[in-house]
Amino acid sequence: MSEDRVYKLIAEIVGSENVSNEPYSLECYARDSTTNKPSLPNYIAMATTVEQIQGLVRLANKERIPLIPVVGMSNTGGLTIPVEGGIIIDLHKMDKIIEINTDIDYAIVEPGVTIGQIDAELKKIGYWVSLPVGPPGSAGLLPGYILHGYGHLGGKYGINSEQITGAEFVLPDGELVRLGGGAVSPYWFHRTPIPDLLGLALGWQGSTGIVTKLGINIYQRPKFKDAVGWGIFTSHEEPLPESCARFLLKIGRSELAYDISGHSWGAVQIGKGLKYPLEPKPKEDPELYFAATTYAFTEEEITLKKKLIERLIKEGIDSGLPFDYTDVTGRIKVEMPTKYALKYSDHRGGGGLDYIGSITPVINWTKGIKRLNEIFDKFDFTPYIRLSVYRGTLQGMMRALMPYNRDDEKDVDAVQKMAREVVQVVLDCGGLIYKAPSFACKAMWERGDPNYLKLMKLVKQTLDPNSIMNPGRLGM
Ligand SMILES: Cc1cc2nc3c(=O)[nH]c(=O)nc-3n(C[C@H](O)[C@H](O)[C@H](O)COP(=O)(O)OP(=O)(O)OC[C@H]3O[C@@H](n4cnc5c(N)ncnc54)[C@H](O)[C@@H]3O)c2cc1C
């Protein structure tokens, strides 16, 4: 550890026990599970107060050093890799749930609160929030919300950022500002009707400032849970015919389910922990597995909801759709957050997991999934596709996951190529990339309104003229 000048200045802000430039520590922050190129930071600072965050931001500006906020580093987009070095500001020690307001149904959390922690706390009082469905309980709640992530209640409430009610935000010059209703009211209950400046913090991947508190909707936790599963028995070449996509719209529009999610056959096998290469798919298995999960406050309500969902599927079968019921009891026993997240990152051995997620009109999944299958086949990877219809019902998350062996250069090369091809498929389907790595952002902007990119650059330049906040993000 060399205690250089900047090291000492960081130590003055966060205390010597909360700073490191020891090579092994730096190495931990240089990469994530994806194939995005690793890059070492110069320093790690663990902030424990808002004032320390402000101090670090001011220091970074004075010294023109990049500053990268991180919590769990599980974003699967390479978004915390310090591409230009700099200071990693690790926020996981700021883990207080500041307020739980059950008169207005919102909570205020610090950036280091994990998804496991919030779920456990809210469970005690019969509440919950929309939790990301895949990551381990150690993932940060706040980063996923401000990234526009998807949660297990998305079929009912929409994507997680729609449930943000307010924020406290450190701007790149160190100023502290409240956004949302809390800017005026003592209650952080809603982001409107005042101008919605929360947009300055959402979807920017930590490149416009640091969110130090987040207000989110909380919901009473229903006592009863059930799910109906159905398989789509089609072909590898035409996995989701338009008639089946239209059925998904119908089931979404029924507003009976809190989550409507599908998995390719390969995804289900990988989820079971099976390793590459898989045995060929048995003829009797479906191409896609879907489950509609629903909750209720009374037994009567859950029974009725389940019956109505089953009726919709029966109507589908009767009208000639290639469906049959599948058993999802194993799946619905799974508590949120999931306990098996890391199982599927090691399908090919070697621990890598790359990912391209998107928000795409459901109707275009028909051509999207077909093309994703073709890409997986071309590179000899198991088609690993996940789908979730979220509120609004005409759109949802279409995702391609690519577990790979980090030690195998061929695997790494294949995944990098696949990811770029998947991006083009999403864009051809009218979709938008979620948690987009820089290359995917560039692909979006190439097709987008040039004035949108111009405005983004203007916002970034205005807020962060020295470009210290997580540089290299968003393809700018
Ligand atoms: C197996 C697996 C499954 C997953 N499934 C889902 C899923 O179902 N839904 C979903 O939404 N996500 C999912 N994810 C992605 C990820 O786990 C979640 O989005 C998680 O909430 C991110 O939290 P994190 O603490 O890891 O964030 P990090 O990776 O540490 O940070 C993410 C981004 O936020 C920025 N950031 C962090 N803190 C701040 C802050 N205070 N202010 C400003 N910027 C900040 C970072 O710079 C970075 O750009 C999954 C990941 C894995 C590995």
The ligand as an ORCA input file, in Angstrom:
! r2SCAN-3c Opt
* xyz 0 1
  C     -28.017    -13.610    -11.704
  C     -28.508    -12.196    -11.766
  C     -29.863    -11.936    -11.937
  C     -30.343    -10.619    -11.972
  N     -31.696    -10.396    -12.083
  C     -32.177     -9.125    -12.081
  C     -33.567     -8.867    -12.140
  O     -34.393     -9.766    -12.154
  N     -33.997     -7.582    -12.177
  C     -33.115     -6.539    -12.118
  O     -33.540     -5.391    -12.139
  N     -31.790     -6.758    -12.038
  C     -31.295     -8.014    -12.012
  N     -29.950     -8.233    -11.929
  C     -29.045     -7.081    -11.930
  C     -28.636     -6.540    -10.550
  O     -28.383     -7.587     -9.670
  C     -29.671     -5.633     -9.932
  O     -30.049     -4.612    -10.818
  C     -29.166     -5.041     -8.615
  O     -30.241     -4.384     -7.970
  C     -28.020     -4.076     -8.828
  O     -27.484     -3.771     -7.568
  P     -25.907     -3.724     -7.304
  O     -25.764     -3.345     -5.876
  O     -25.220     -4.934     -7.716
  O     -25.495     -2.487     -8.260
  P     -24.052     -2.114     -8.866
  O     -23.722     -3.097     -9.931
  O     -23.054     -1.935     -7.769
  O     -24.357     -0.713     -9.526
  C     -25.178     -0.625    -10.659
  C     -25.073      0.768    -11.305
  O     -25.591      1.751    -10.423
  C     -24.609      2.748    -10.149
  N     -24.785      3.127     -8.755
  C     -24.647      2.335     -7.664
  N     -24.976      3.021     -6.561
  C     -25.316      4.265     -6.966
  C     -25.748      5.436     -6.298
  N     -25.918      5.459     -4.980
  N     -25.995      6.555     -7.017
  C     -25.842      6.566     -8.368
  N     -25.437      5.474     -9.057
  C     -25.194      4.342     -8.362
  C     -23.286      2.087    -10.456
  O     -22.280      3.032    -10.769
  C     -23.665      1.221    -11.644
  O     -23.698      2.003    -12.807
  C     -29.433     -9.544    -11.881
  C     -28.073     -9.813    -11.734
  C     -27.606    -11.117    -11.659
  C     -26.137    -11.349    -11.473
*
